[in-house]
Structure formats: C-alpha cells, structure tokens
Amino acid sequence: MSATEGGKSRRRALLLALLGAALLWASSRLSWVSYTVVDGLRPPYDATIVGADWAAALAPLSLAIGAALLVALVARGRAQPVLALAIGILSALALIEPARMVLGGLDADRVARLAELPARAEATGIEGNPVAPLVAVAAAALGLAAAVLLARAPRPGAKLDNAYTTPAVRKENARTGLATGPISAREGSGIPLSDRLLWDALDAGEDPTTDGPEPRP
C-alpha cells in the first residue's frame, strides 16, 4: 500500500468513527420509550424516556470515541493499533443496550423507575421506538468498521516503499535483485520488474538483460 493510499484509508477510518460517534450521540437524544401515566390525582398524560436515560452509556461512549479520534489524529507508531482496538471495544459496548431492548423487550418496572413515578401512578401503553436502537446499532457498526480500517492502515511515519532510500542502497538492492537471473527468468517466475530496478541496475554498472551481473572494472 502506497503512502497516498495509506493516508486515504486512515482518513476514511477516522471519518467513519466520527460519523459513528455523532450517530451514537444523536441516539442518546432520541426518544426510546413512550408511555402513558395514569394518576388518580390528574388526567392521564403521555411521556417519553430518551436514550440518555434508558441507555445511559450511549452519551459517554460517544464522547469516549470522540476523544480517541482526537488522539488518533496525532497518533504515531504503536499508538494507532491501540486506538483502533479502543474504538472497536467502545463501539461493541454500544451494541449492548439496543440488543437488550430488542431481545428482552420493555420492562414496566424499569419504565416506572426511570420515570420516577409515585406509588399511586402507573405507566400504561408502554411502547418502544424502533428507530432509536437502530440508530445506535448503525453507529456501532460504523465504529467497528472504522476500527478495522484504522488497524489495517499504515502507521504514520512508517516506511512504505523504497522511494526515499539512498542511491547506494538502491544500487545494492538492484545487484541483489538481479543475482537471481536475467529478466526473462524473473518475469517467468512472476517477479515484477519495475523501471526503478532497471535504472538502478544500469546505474550500478549491471546489465539487467544478461544472465548475471557483468564484472565491474
């Protein structure tokens, strides 16, 4: 992977993680549960529970992913895979509450507790908003995809190719590369020959079209 492709992959990963964190925060502000309160002292009224209350971890997780992104922008060396792992773990944790709601359903006692209803009141007509958990799931999926891309992207400052090697090193690499045989043999074995290799070989005093290196004077 070239430096340009590596940079694009890294930026794409950070953008996906940023979008995932934003969606996770948005999910925490959406209404997750709606219900009707029946209280003998006043007429029934409708109320909702937002994600920040029903799934209290969503907002902190989105902020934690955002913090990891800030660090990833300046990360060097071994920090990048560690941050990719952190983003992946945080995104996986964001899946817990949506899965619990979908698989376990709604608990009337939990609704009453979160709504802080008095003993005389009752929550009826409890319904879950299917959009809110789906937004959280989509956010977590984006975060997991970003973690995979970031882990596979070349680390900033890592050596990606030999574009910046010294002329002496390139000459030695050319001699070593040609030591296996002529061009026809290398092409027949599937070993690619680049223009750089040919020019470096000529610059090193070798003839890449012969069966072996020419003797140097």
Secondary structure, 3 states (H helix, E strand, C coil): CCHHHHHHHHHHHHHHHHHHHHHHHHHHHCEEEEEEEEECCEEEEEEEEEHHHHCCCHHHHHHHHHHHHHHHHCCCCCHHHHHHHHHHHHHHHCCHHHHHHHHHCCCHHHHHHHHCCCCCCEEEEEEECCHHHHHHHHHHHHHHHHHHHHHHCCCCCCCCCCCCCCHHHHHHHHHHHHCCCCHHHHHHCCCCCCHHHHHHHHHCCCCCCCCCCCCCC
